């Protein structure tokens, strides 16, 4: 039977191919299939985001001039965005370019960072002693972002500066409940109580939030300044501390220092970082 099959040409060809295949499988070991992984591609959008993160970190470290240099480089490579405009506005404000900073804050008012834009404009106005204007800007900012404790704190402090204590109370207490661990806010709340001559309540806030001695001195000095007194309240000095030293101490919640500093080399509020 086998010999009959092998006589047919097509059968002989099939058997030849089959035997060759079997022989090849037996003599050649299988080689693993190597698939070359594709090289990961980073999109320009992702690179732009990384650049903005780097610049934001510089600003959090008060490296305002370095941030401006990197923003210039960013502008050469990528189109401007709300985030880059905000970072530039803050750096310009911190380095004293108020008019330019105002221009960039205004660019934000119709976009998703409108709250930051209004807050920045409020800080600039407050730094120039324009409390009514600052209050209007902070109010607009809080409407765009009503749960932001930093904006409410800025608004409350501006009300205190403008001697509008009841309005300050609403803004500051909302901020305090939204950010119960923020000592800046509770410093302002203690200041509010002192301005209302509610010394006991002010001391309760100071004690419950463990505000240190230097901060207490700043709060009392600020209350004295706002009430038009020549000297802080008596009996508040640490041993050996002079009136001159107390009066030269700067209150930690002055509006401009909450996002910017007039002296880029040294922040008067180092605990605060940029968004």
Secondary structure as GFF3:
##gff-version 3
##sequence-region A 1 275
A	DSSP	alpha_helix	2	7	.	.	.	ID=ss1
A	DSSP	alpha_helix	9	27	.	.	.	ID=ss2
A	DSSP	alpha_helix	44	60	.	.	.	ID=ss3
A	DSSP	alpha_helix	64	77	.	.	.	ID=ss4
A	DSSP	alpha_helix	82	94	.	.	.	ID=ss5
A	DSSP	alpha_helix	98	106	.	.	.	ID=ss6
A	DSSP	alpha_helix	114	127	.	.	.	ID=ss7
A	DSSP	alpha_helix	131	144	.	.	.	ID=ss8
A	DSSP	alpha_helix	149	161	.	.	.	ID=ss9
A	DSSP	alpha_helix	165	178	.	.	.	ID=ss10
A	DSSP	alpha_helix	183	195	.	.	.	ID=ss11
A	DSSP	alpha_helix	199	208	.	.	.	ID=ss12
A	DSSP	alpha_helix	213	226	.	.	.	ID=ss13
A	DSSP	alpha_helix	243	248	.	.	.	ID=ss14
A	DSSP	three_ten_helix	255	258	.	.	.	ID=ss15
###
